[in-house]
Amino acid sequence: MQTSITIKKYAQLSVVLVTVIVFFIPISTLAQPIKFKIWANTQTRETFSDNVESNGFLDDSFGVQISNNFQNFKSNLALTISQSDKNKSLLFDQSFLEFKTKKNSAYGIGKINRNWSFSKNTSLILSKNARPSDSIYFIKKDPSSNGRLSSWIGPWSFEAFNSILSFSNEVNNPMLLGMRFVLKPYNNLEFELIKTSQWGGSQHSNSLSAFASAIIGNTNESNNANVNQMAGFGVSFKDTINDLPIRTYAQVIGEDESGSLPSCLMGLIGSELSLKSKLFTEIGVEYIDTRIDTTEHGYCGPQTAYSNIDYPYVNYDKTMGTSIDSEGKLYNVWATTEISKNTSIYYAIKNITINDFNSSNHRLSSTKKNGWLTSIGTSWKLNDLNINTNITYQDFHLDKIKQKNGFSFKLYADYSF
């Protein structure tokens, strides 16, 4: 039996297991009561975003979420009914079943949103831009400094997963393997080491040898040369300026490999400052660049990012990295105002360049586009009711994904009980 078929089965099995645990285990055996949440997303028109909405659900959708914790198990069943043209169906995004051990480890199965970056907004390698994939995963955390490894690197965490992807390509049922190691050697300093590998599928080997090459190995040659690896690192540093906390972060990801090190690099850098002002509670800036230059040996070059002959770096035809896709750059200036504990306002001004190489094969636009996107949003919470609104103006259009310039209004609401 092929590995791709096996993964499909465990993805479907995850939904069944979550449903059984939520609905059929007696209430008396549970450590916590079952939690319900109903929610809805709506918008007047689709606009460009540097990530999906913070709630993690698709626009123009509604659904119910049922959470249940008992003993060492944690489960979440999210049923989403999407009204968009591409997703008119019942979805199970963010459904999972997780088992936690006494040694700060967890084993899970399901569809999990991940943002592997120190940026709150996005990631170059794995963000919430695309819908989550069906995955099995493992998480290990050591929050103290008492362990053998923690004694010299400080608190650390490790996450690994293997998932099955969905996109329009000749290769059916390809897989994505991901690993992230985060360490904190000092109180204000954090590092991350990240790697993803696309492998297997209907046109390639799903063997243990291919799986081993996806984990570690030179995949530029040999029988598993089809494996597409991305890797890099990130850093976050906190400090104070005039008693005001400031955090600076960066991420560098290589689309290719050279001498067992990442090459064909793209970058992200940002900073955020917490204020005591009544006008702004926090302000931040961020810059992203996915344009890759040609090396002196003639490798890499324009449109290298998120592109591969066998495996485009997408899920459900959306880039799994940052949403500007390849050959793009983004300047983002944002701020928040906390009016009260229950009410806040968010502002953002972005200058965005899409398809800087002016290629007709770009996934977002057939020509180069540069423009501004401004938005203002509000968040209001009253007891168990949460309402978020957002007004956006976009002065450019993207023909490949049918986004037009103009105003857009978005509303998200959820109620928990």
Buried (B, 14 or more C-beta within 10 A) or exposed (E): EBBBEEBBEBBEEBBEBBBEBBEEBEEEEBEEEBEEBEBBBBBEBBBBBBBBBBBBBBBBBBBBBBBBBBEEBBBBBBBBBBEEEEBEEEBBBBBBBBBBEEEBBBEBBBBBBBBBBBBBBBBBBBBBBBBBBBBBBBBBBBEEBEBEEBEEBBBBBBBBBBBBBBBEBEBEBBBBBBBBBBBBBEEEBBBBBBBBBBBBBEEBBBBEEBBEBBBEBBBEEEEBEBBBBBBBBBBBBBEEEEEEBBBBBBBBBBBBBBEEEBBBBBBBBBBBBBBEEEEBBBBBBBBBBBBBEEEEEEEBEBBBBBBBEBBBBBBBBBBBBBBBBBBBBBBBEBBBBBEEEEEBBBBBBBBBBBBBBEBEEBBBBBEBBBBEBEBBBBBBBEEEEBBBBBBBBBEBBBEBBEBEBEEBEBEBBBBBE
